[in-house]
Amino acid sequence: MTSLQHMSTTRLPTLWGPFQMSLYLESATGKEHILLWMGDWSGAEKLPLVRIHSECLTGDVFSSLRCDCGQQLQDSMNAIAKEGCGAILYLRQEGRGIGLSAKMRAYALQDAGMDTVEANLALGFSADERNFALAAEMLKLSGVLRVRLMTNNPAKIEALEGAGIKVEERVPVTPILQHENSKYIRTKMEKMRHIISLEAAEAADLPATGEG
């Protein structure tokens, strides 16, 4: 029995080109999740480029530098637009699933010296409360069983493959490492198994140089 119900689809023009946006209702929670897609992504000969992205109001909307979420979302939209085919599964799981209010309290604990994992645990949550099975269900409802996944997080690959979605290729998303997010990114690597090249991240933060 499916836990997601398709509600509507509409055209969404963006800075990266025209996407289609489909809305799904999660029956158990009443949350509305979004499938943002471009091209014939479910029937293309080339495997679709897919990103599972969890909602981050502070990063996605307000361009917070505490995390790399906003950058990852924009990079994913840009990559999909360049290929002309792919999708972003935007899951309404703010703050790794703990919600905005708890996330704000976690920020206060981080300002006092904790890392993101320690803050979640101090508030009585697990390090990551998200449910990536929702993404697998959304893919199946779209007729997609094999993907190229834009992620640094092995948990997303494991969740998809455990639900019957084959991840044929992991496409890394290189963060821009800076003062405000460096502890956050290192914590993801050291405590949450994220696969990130710090050399590539540091290079991404270097100012452009040239002659003349």
N, C-alpha and C positions, 0 to 999 in steps of 0.2 A: 504493500500500500504506500503510495507516494505521500510525502509530507509537504510537498510544494505544489501550489496551484498557479498556473499561468493566469495573470490578470489582464495585462494589456501590453501592446507594443507600439512604439512611436519612433519617428525620426528624430535624431539628435545631432544637429550641426555643431561641430566643435572646431577649435583652433587647428586640430590635426586632420580635419576632414569630416565627412558625414558618417555617423554611426547610427545603428538602430539600438533602441533601448527597450528591453523587455522586463516587465515587473513580475516577480513571483512572490506569492504569499506563503509564509511558513505557518502551517496550521497549528503547530504545537505552541508557538510563541506569539503569533500575530505579527511577526517582523516581516518587512518587505525587502526582499533581496533583488539585486539588479543584474541582468545579463546585458552587457554592453558589447555589441558585435558589429563587425564590418565584413562585407563581402559574403561569398557563399562558403562560410567557414565550416559548415557541417557537411558539405558535399564536395569540398575542394580536393583535387588530386594530391596536393601537398598537405602534409599534416598541419592542422591549425596551430597557430601560436596563441597560447592561452595563459592568462595571469589570474590567479586567485588572489583577490585583494580584500583585506578586511577594513571596514570603515575606520577612518581616523579623522575625526572632525578637525582636530588641531593641526594635523599635517596636511590633509587633503584640501581643506577650505582656507585655513588661516596661515598656511605655509610655515608651520612651526619648525624650528631647527633642532628640537629635542630628539627628533626621529628622522628616518629617511622615507617615511610613508608617502608624502606628497611627491617627492622626487620619483619614487618607484612607480606611482600611478601615472605620472606624466611620461616617464620613459616607456612604460608599457603601451600607452596610447600611441606614442610616436612610433614605436617599433611595429605595432599592428598596422598603423596607417601606411608605413613604408612598404609592408608586404601586401597591403590591400585586403587582408583577410586574417581574421582572428577574433578573439573575444576576451573580455575581462569579466570575471565573475565577482561582483562586488557584494560581499557579505556584510550584513549589518551586525557586526560583532566588535563594537567599539572597545578599545583598550584590551585587546586579546580576549575579548568576551566578558570582561567584568563590568562594562558599562561606563558612561561618561562620568557620573558622579564619583564612582570608586577610582576611576582613572585620575581624576583631579586630586583625590586624596593620596594616590600613589605618587603623583608628581611632587607633592609636598614632602613625602618621605624620601624621595630621590634628592630633593634639594637639601635634605638634612644628612645625606651621605649614602643612602641605600642605592643599590642598582635596581633595575626594573624587575628582576626576578624576586629579589629580597622584599621589595615593596609589595608585590602581589601576595607573597606568602604572609607577610606581616598583617595584611588586611583579611586574611582567612581564605584567600583564593589559591588555586594552583598557579603554577608559572604561566600556563596557557590554558584558557577555558574555551577556546574556539572549537567549532565542529566543522571540519572540512568535508565531512560526508555530504553536507548540503551542496557543495560544489560538484561532487561526483554525481549526485542526483540531477542537478541542473544540466550537466553534460549529457547524461543518459536521456533526459527529456528532449534534448536537442538532437539526439541521434549520433552523438560523438562518443567513441570508445577508445580512441587513440589520439594523443596530443603531444605537442612540444610545449613544455611548461616553463614559463618564466618565473624562476624562484631561486632563492638561496636556502630555502628551508626544507630539509629532508622530510619533515613531518607531513608536508603537503603531498609529496610524492607517495609516501607510504599510505596516506589516507586514500588517495585516488586509486592506487593499485590494489589496495585492500578491498575496494568497492567495485573492482572490475574495470577500471579505466587504465589503459596502458600508457605510461609516460615513456615515449620513445626517445626523448631528448630533454635534458635540463638546460635551459638557457639562463645563464647567470644575469643578475641585475646588480650592476656595480654602484655602490653608494658613493656619495661625495662626502668624504670624511672631513669633519671640521670640529672645532673646539666643543660646541654644544652637544654634538651627537656621538663623539668618539667613545665615551664610556658605554653608551647604549649599544653601539655596534659591536664593541668588543665583548659585551655581555652576551649578545646573541651568539657570537662565535664560541665563547668559552662555556656557556651554560645551556644553550639551546640548539647546539649542533649546526648552526648556520654555516654554510660554505661561502666564505668571503675572502677575497684576496686583498689584504691591506695594502699591498704594493699598488694594485690597480686603483684602489680607493684613494690612496694618497696622491697618485698621479692625476686622478680626475679632479683633484682640488687645486692642482698647480695652475697659476695664471698663464694665460696664453702668451707666447713670445713670438717675435718675428723681427724681420729686418726692415729698416726704413721707417 
